[in-house]
């Protein structure tokens, strides 16, 4: 009986010592985790500073936007800057134009990228590898190099000052094809082979098997593409001169025109223009995080 008690006590002491050692060994990892979280929090705060400054400037009177020394809060909080910015220019029209262009462009990009990615990932055809490398090489060509040839093409097609010119030239991207192809390669081929036994063709396999499984990757591509269309400035500046078809970036620069520089209205309009993209990211947040982790964009 005494030996059993001694054995139990020794075992308990061993467990306690093991727990202490385990906690001691885990301590460096815990310190690194805390330091990394502090560093990431600091970086996040640095990124938030311009956004916070934009919002507080949108609530200041005109004469206090650039006061020296700068102040975080003005003498009065002017929420009236937001409706004034909305009515100062046809900003509602700019928002609708941009939503239409970004939504249609994103839809076309998803469809075109999915079909091209499936071809490169699953179909066997001659020169597939070389063609894929050539396709990816278009990513290294700066937009500034091709805008003039693209404008000449739009002139020949008589698409200048049209939504087609804003949408179609940038709807077929190698980035979207590459992103989806990498994700498609992680899907087990057995699923497609089983579908082929049941008589499914490539379109049916893509629509019924590949696309539902790849929802996180599609969410990542949708967010990136939508924001790219939303923030595009150079191409709309070149191809659009009609105010009724201008997008948000072009509308924002009109606040600094011949009628004066209304910085408080510009900040208010910029704050309004952020709302649609923020809503999109919040709605797709779950899929966005999974997609970045699974598609290799998270640095793994």
Secondary structure as a PSIPRED ss2 file (coil, helix, strand):
# PSIPRED VFORMAT (PSIPRED V4.0)

   1 X C   1.000  0.000  0.000
   2 X H   0.000  1.000  0.000
   3 X H   0.000  1.000  0.000
   4 X H   0.000  1.000  0.000
   5 X H   0.000  1.000  0.000
   6 X H   0.000  1.000  0.000
   7 X H   0.000  1.000  0.000
   8 X H   0.000  1.000  0.000
   9 X H   0.000  1.000  0.000
  10 X H   0.000  1.000  0.000
  11 X H   0.000  1.000  0.000
  12 X H   0.000  1.000  0.000
  13 X H   0.000  1.000  0.000
  14 X H   0.000  1.000  0.000
  15 X H   0.000  1.000  0.000
  16 X H   0.000  1.000  0.000
  17 X H   0.000  1.000  0.000
  18 X H   0.000  1.000  0.000
  19 X H   0.000  1.000  0.000
  20 X H   0.000  1.000  0.000
  21 X H   0.000  1.000  0.000
  22 X H   0.000  1.000  0.000
  23 X H   0.000  1.000  0.000
  24 X H   0.000  1.000  0.000
  25 X H   0.000  1.000  0.000
  26 X H   0.000  1.000  0.000
  27 X H   0.000  1.000  0.000
  28 X H   0.000  1.000  0.000
  29 X H   0.000  1.000  0.000
  30 X H   0.000  1.000  0.000
  31 X H   0.000  1.000  0.000
  32 X H   0.000  1.000  0.000
  33 X H   0.000  1.000  0.000
  34 X H   0.000  1.000  0.000
  35 X H   0.000  1.000  0.000
  36 X H   0.000  1.000  0.000
  37 X H   0.000  1.000  0.000
  38 X H   0.000  1.000  0.000
  39 X H   0.000  1.000  0.000
  40 X H   0.000  1.000  0.000
  41 X H   0.000  1.000  0.000
  42 X H   0.000  1.000  0.000
  43 X H   0.000  1.000  0.000
  44 X H   0.000  1.000  0.000
  45 X H   0.000  1.000  0.000
  46 X H   0.000  1.000  0.000
  47 X H   0.000  1.000  0.000
  48 X H   0.000  1.000  0.000
  49 X H   0.000  1.000  0.000
  50 X H   0.000  1.000  0.000
  51 X H   0.000  1.000  0.000
  52 X H   0.000  1.000  0.000
  53 X H   0.000  1.000  0.000
  54 X H   0.000  1.000  0.000
  55 X H   0.000  1.000  0.000
  56 X H   0.000  1.000  0.000
  57 X H   0.000  1.000  0.000
  58 X H   0.000  1.000  0.000
  59 X C   1.000  0.000  0.000
  60 X C   1.000  0.000  0.000
  61 X C   1.000  0.000  0.000
  62 X H   0.000  1.000  0.000
  63 X H   0.000  1.000  0.000
  64 X H   0.000  1.000  0.000
  65 X C   1.000  0.000  0.000
  66 X C   1.000  0.000  0.000
  67 X C   1.000  0.000  0.000
  68 X C   1.000  0.000  0.000
  69 X C   1.000  0.000  0.000
  70 X C   1.000  0.000  0.000
  71 X C   1.000  0.000  0.000
  72 X C   1.000  0.000  0.000
  73 X C   1.000  0.000  0.000
  74 X C   1.000  0.000  0.000
  75 X C   1.000  0.000  0.000
  76 X C   1.000  0.000  0.000
  77 X C   1.000  0.000  0.000
  78 X C   1.000  0.000  0.000
  79 X C   1.000  0.000  0.000
  80 X H   0.000  1.000  0.000
  81 X H   0.000  1.000  0.000
  82 X H   0.000  1.000  0.000
  83 X H   0.000  1.000  0.000
  84 X H   0.000  1.000  0.000
  85 X H   0.000  1.000  0.000
  86 X H   0.000  1.000  0.000
  87 X H   0.000  1.000  0.000
  88 X H   0.000  1.000  0.000
  89 X C   1.000  0.000  0.000
  90 X C   1.000  0.000  0.000
  91 X H   0.000  1.000  0.000
  92 X H   0.000  1.000  0.000
  93 X H   0.000  1.000  0.000
  94 X H   0.000  1.000  0.000
  95 X H   0.000  1.000  0.000
  96 X H   0.000  1.000  0.000
  97 X H   0.000  1.000  0.000
  98 X H   0.000  1.000  0.000
  99 X H   0.000  1.000  0.000
 100 X H   0.000  1.000  0.000
 101 X H   0.000  1.000  0.000
 102 X H   0.000  1.000  0.000
 103 X H   0.000  1.000  0.000
 104 X H   0.000  1.000  0.000
 105 X H   0.000  1.000  0.000
 106 X H   0.000  1.000  0.000
 107 X H   0.000  1.000  0.000
 108 X H   0.000  1.000  0.000
 109 X H   0.000  1.000  0.000
 110 X H   0.000  1.000  0.000
 111 X H   0.000  1.000  0.000
 112 X H   0.000  1.000  0.000
 113 X H   0.000  1.000  0.000
 114 X H   0.000  1.000  0.000
 115 X H   0.000  1.000  0.000
 116 X H   0.000  1.000  0.000
 117 X H   0.000  1.000  0.000
 118 X H   0.000  1.000  0.000
 119 X H   0.000  1.000  0.000
 120 X H   0.000  1.000  0.000
 121 X H   0.000  1.000  0.000
 122 X H   0.000  1.000  0.000
 123 X C   1.000  0.000  0.000
 124 X C   1.000  0.000  0.000
 125 X C   1.000  0.000  0.000
 126 X C   1.000  0.000  0.000
 127 X C   1.000  0.000  0.000
 128 X H   0.000  1.000  0.000
 129 X H   0.000  1.000  0.000
 130 X H   0.000  1.000  0.000
 131 X H   0.000  1.000  0.000
 132 X H   0.000  1.000  0.000
 133 X H   0.000  1.000  0.000
 134 X H   0.000  1.000  0.000
 135 X H   0.000  1.000  0.000
 136 X H   0.000  1.000  0.000
 137 X H   0.000  1.000  0.000
 138 X H   0.000  1.000  0.000
 139 X H   0.000  1.000  0.000
 140 X H   0.000  1.000  0.000
 141 X C   1.000  0.000  0.000
 142 X C   1.000  0.000  0.000
 143 X H   0.000  1.000  0.000
 144 X H   0.000  1.000  0.000
 145 X H   0.000  1.000  0.000
 146 X H   0.000  1.000  0.000
 147 X H   0.000  1.000  0.000
 148 X H   0.000  1.000  0.000
 149 X H   0.000  1.000  0.000
 150 X H   0.000  1.000  0.000
 151 X H   0.000  1.000  0.000
 152 X H   0.000  1.000  0.000
 153 X H   0.000  1.000  0.000
 154 X H   0.000  1.000  0.000
 155 X H   0.000  1.000  0.000
 156 X H   0.000  1.000  0.000
 157 X H   0.000  1.000  0.000
 158 X C   1.000  0.000  0.000
 159 X C   1.000  0.000  0.000
 160 X C   1.000  0.000  0.000
 161 X C   1.000  0.000  0.000
 162 X C   1.000  0.000  0.000
 163 X H   0.000  1.000  0.000
 164 X H   0.000  1.000  0.000
 165 X H   0.000  1.000  0.000
 166 X H   0.000  1.000  0.000
 167 X H   0.000  1.000  0.000
 168 X H   0.000  1.000  0.000
 169 X H   0.000  1.000  0.000
 170 X H   0.000  1.000  0.000
 171 X C   1.000  0.000  0.000
 172 X C   1.000  0.000  0.000
 173 X C   1.000  0.000  0.000
 174 X H   0.000  1.000  0.000
 175 X H   0.000  1.000  0.000
 176 X H   0.000  1.000  0.000
 177 X H   0.000  1.000  0.000
 178 X H   0.000  1.000  0.000
 179 X H   0.000  1.000  0.000
 180 X H   0.000  1.000  0.000
 181 X H   0.000  1.000  0.000
 182 X H   0.000  1.000  0.000
 183 X H   0.000  1.000  0.000
 184 X H   0.000  1.000  0.000
 185 X C   1.000  0.000  0.000
 186 X C   1.000  0.000  0.000
 187 X C   1.000  0.000  0.000
 188 X C   1.000  0.000  0.000
 189 X H   0.000  1.000  0.000
 190 X H   0.000  1.000  0.000
 191 X H   0.000  1.000  0.000
 192 X H   0.000  1.000  0.000
 193 X H   0.000  1.000  0.000
 194 X H   0.000  1.000  0.000
 195 X H   0.000  1.000  0.000
 196 X H   0.000  1.000  0.000
 197 X H   0.000  1.000  0.000
 198 X C   1.000  0.000  0.000
 199 X C   1.000  0.000  0.000
 200 X C   1.000  0.000  0.000
 201 X C   1.000  0.000  0.000
 202 X H   0.000  1.000  0.000
 203 X H   0.000  1.000  0.000
 204 X H   0.000  1.000  0.000
 205 X H   0.000  1.000  0.000
 206 X H   0.000  1.000  0.000
 207 X H   0.000  1.000  0.000
 208 X H   0.000  1.000  0.000
 209 X H   0.000  1.000  0.000
 210 X H   0.000  1.000  0.000
 211 X H   0.000  1.000  0.000
 212 X H   0.000  1.000  0.000
 213 X H   0.000  1.000  0.000
 214 X C   1.000  0.000  0.000
 215 X H   0.000  1.000  0.000
 216 X H   0.000  1.000  0.000
 217 X H   0.000  1.000  0.000
 218 X H   0.000  1.000  0.000
 219 X H   0.000  1.000  0.000
 220 X H   0.000  1.000  0.000
 221 X H   0.000  1.000  0.000
 222 X H   0.000  1.000  0.000
 223 X H   0.000  1.000  0.000
 224 X H   0.000  1.000  0.000
 225 X H   0.000  1.000  0.000
 226 X H   0.000  1.000  0.000
 227 X H   0.000  1.000  0.000
 228 X H   0.000  1.000  0.000
 229 X H   0.000  1.000  0.000
 230 X H   0.000  1.000  0.000
 231 X H   0.000  1.000  0.000
 232 X C   1.000  0.000  0.000
 233 X C   1.000  0.000  0.000
 234 X H   0.000  1.000  0.000
 235 X H   0.000  1.000  0.000
 236 X H   0.000  1.000  0.000
 237 X H   0.000  1.000  0.000
 238 X H   0.000  1.000  0.000
 239 X H   0.000  1.000  0.000
 240 X C   1.000  0.000  0.000
 241 X C   1.000  0.000  0.000
 242 X C   1.000  0.000  0.000
 243 X H   0.000  1.000  0.000
 244 X H   0.000  1.000  0.000
 245 X H   0.000  1.000  0.000
 246 X C   1.000  0.000  0.000
 247 X C   1.000  0.000  0.000
 248 X H   0.000  1.000  0.000
 249 X H   0.000  1.000  0.000
 250 X H   0.000  1.000  0.000
 251 X H   0.000  1.000  0.000
 252 X H   0.000  1.000  0.000
 253 X H   0.000  1.000  0.000
 254 X C   1.000  0.000  0.000
 255 X C   1.000  0.000  0.000
 256 X E   0.000  0.000  1.000
 257 X E   0.000  0.000  1.000
 258 X C   1.000  0.000  0.000
 259 X C   1.000  0.000  0.000
 260 X E   0.000  0.000  1.000
 261 X E   0.000  0.000  1.000
 262 X C   1.000  0.000  0.000
 263 X H   0.000  1.000  0.000
 264 X H   0.000  1.000  0.000
 265 X H   0.000  1.000  0.000
 266 X H   0.000  1.000  0.000
 267 X H   0.000  1.000  0.000
 268 X H   0.000  1.000  0.000
 269 X H   0.000  1.000  0.000
 270 X H   0.000  1.000  0.000
 271 X H   0.000  1.000  0.000
 272 X H   0.000  1.000  0.000
 273 X H   0.000  1.000  0.000
 274 X H   0.000  1.000  0.000
 275 X H   0.000  1.000  0.000
 276 X H   0.000  1.000  0.000
 277 X H   0.000  1.000  0.000
 278 X H   0.000  1.000  0.000
 279 X H   0.000  1.000  0.000
 280 X H   0.000  1.000  0.000
 281 X H   0.000  1.000  0.000
 282 X H   0.000  1.000  0.000
 283 X H   0.000  1.000  0.000
 284 X C   1.000  0.000  0.000
 285 X H   0.000  1.000  0.000
 286 X H   0.000  1.000  0.000
 287 X H   0.000  1.000  0.000
 288 X H   0.000  1.000  0.000
 289 X H   0.000  1.000  0.000
 290 X H   0.000  1.000  0.000
 291 X H   0.000  1.000  0.000
 292 X H   0.000  1.000  0.000
 293 X H   0.000  1.000  0.000
 294 X H   0.000  1.000  0.000
 295 X C   1.000  0.000  0.000
 296 X C   1.000  0.000  0.000
 297 X C   1.000  0.000  0.000
 298 X C   1.000  0.000  0.000
 299 X C   1.000  0.000  0.000
 300 X C   1.000  0.000  0.000
